[in-house]
């Protein structure tokens, strides 16, 4: 099978842009002044102001509109770019939408784009990344491969289909063997061209994925019924995500996954998800460490989040995560408000993380550092989490305030909790291999706590 290879010019452009943009960031690591520099550096896509309406290319209600969408995208691309419009109405696509450079895919207000429920419609396989490991598998429902200057916009709805067969694939007896096989391939260094998971396999695709992209804008649309992760940015530089609404409650429905991507802004979004609302990742195990592509210079602000977890870093973070800023967000209810994950298969470093000005309603865990997350490969690559500051939190209720569990070989260090006001908590601190947890004006009920906490097993 002949698979697409990376376009060298695009990869060189990505490297050049990242180096140039990184050089523009002058603030010291963790300095909040860096936020303004990051936002000022992020470039929006440049797309010609030309419209291509899918009804002009044969789209009709009740019929498969995928051929018309493809024809409109091709016509716009041949004209140098433009806005491909899905107008008001109910439209069904029997298969994925594949975007091209300089295209704004616009789902107009009053439009619903519904995707077909049959997995066979999302073949042939494409190059993608599944939970941090590269492979060839089912196409994401909207997929943009090696593109620049691309947008998805409009106040319409993109629906992955609540009746999709993909939703049943999360069961261990279906996806388990494929998941384990892929992870072994990534750990063993099996060439990506041999990691083919097509018909007969059960790894669900994301609803939207950008793979090696430059200058991306995602704004205003509503997303429902994602098969897997909802919005997935892979190796994407200069991405702006604003005012989107995610209301998707199936298994592994993360609202947005920032995966080995740089210069990303997520703001004024509404997340109601079956898993994490906003996650920052950078690849899994040997595959992620070999590629060595970090997620960095990420700003997440003014979002309303509700789901199993609020914000997360990991557990796929083998290529490093750094310079991430979360500010002025609301977290509603769920299992964990803040959840950072890793295990001994991962390696990688997470550092220079700042989180401030949060309103939190009720979560079973407020701060959960699950750095001994179960692994599958028996590795010995401890991950490092350090230089992380949480400040200015108002919390109604927490089951456990802080649960930190790290491996002895890589204790959790340099974490600060400052100006944290918690009305009610069932448990306070559960610590294992935590060094120098700084508490600065932490109030739980009527008690204020200042000082340093740490926990290391006694020497044998």
C-alpha positions, 0 to 999 in steps of 0.5 A: 500500500502506498502511504503519503509521506511528509512534505519536506517543505511543510516540515521545514516551514514548521521548524522555521516558524517554531524557531522564529516564534520561540525567539520572540518570547522574551519572558522568563519561564513561568512569567505571566507576561509570557501570555501576552507574548504568546497571543501576540505571536499566534498567526491567524490563517490567511484565506481568500474572501471567495464563497463556494456553496455546496448546493452549487456543487450538487448537494441536496437534502436527503442525499449524500453530500460528501461528493458535493463537499469534496467538489466545492473544496477542490474548486476552492483550492484550485481558485487559490482558496476560499470559504466552502459553505454548508448552508442552513439545513440538515445534511448527511455525509457518507464519509469524511471531509478532507480539508485542503490549504487555504480553505475555511469550512463554514457550517452556517447557522441553522446547518447540521452536518451529520456523519454516517454511522458505518465505519467502512465509510471512513476507509481507506486508512490515513496517517493519524495519531491514536493516543500518542502513537502514529499509525494508519487507521480510520479517517477522522470525520474531518481531517486536515493533513499537511495543510496551512491557512485552514479554518472551520467556522460557523454557528452550525452543528457538526454531529458525529452521529449518536447511532454510529457503530464507533461508539461501541468500539470502546469495549475492551473485548473489541478495541483491547487487542488492537490498542495493545498491539499498537502500543507494542509497535510504538514501543518496539519501533515498528516502522509506521508504514507497518502499523496499519489498522483498517477494516476488522480493527477497532480503534475509533477516529477523532471527530476533527483532526489537524495533522501537521498544520500551520495557522488554524482557526476553529470558531463558533461551531457546535460539536455532538457525538464524537466517536473518540477525541473531539478536536485533536491538534497534532503537530499544529503550530499557530492555532486559535480555538474560540467560542466553540461548543462541545456537548459530547458525552461518549467514551474518551470524548476529550473536548480538545487535545493539544498534541505536540503543538505550539502556539495555541490559544483556546478561549471563550469555549463551552465544554461538556464532555465524557472525558477531559475538557482541555488536555495537553499531550505530546506523544506516547512512550518510545514513539513520543520520545523519538519524535521529541515534539513538545507541546509548548506556548499554550494559553487556555483562558475564559472557558466554561468546562464540565465533564469527567475532568476539567484540565489535564496534562498527559498521560501521553506526554513523552515529547515534553510539555512546557510553557502552558498557561490556564487562566480565568476558567470555570470548572463545573462538576466531575471526577478531577478538576486538575488531573496530571498523568504519567507512568513509567512507560512515558519519560518526558518532562512537564514544566513551567505550568501556570494555573490561576483565577479559577472558579471550581464547583464540585469535584471528587479530586481538586488537584490530582497528580497521578504520575504512577498511572498504570502502564502496559509495557513494564518500562523504566522511564520516569516522567518529571513534573516540576515548576507548577503553580496554582493560584487564586482558586475559589472552590465550593467542594473537593472530595480530596484537595491534593492527591500526589502519587509519583514514582520514587525515581522521579518525585513530584517537585516545585508545586505551589498552591497559593491563595486557594479558598475551599469551602468544604473538603472531605480529605486534605492531602494524600502524598507519595513521593512529593517533595516541597509542596508549598502551601501559601494561604490555602484555606479549607473551611475555617482553617488556613494553612501555610508551609511546606509538605513532603512525603518520601518512603522511609529508607530501608 
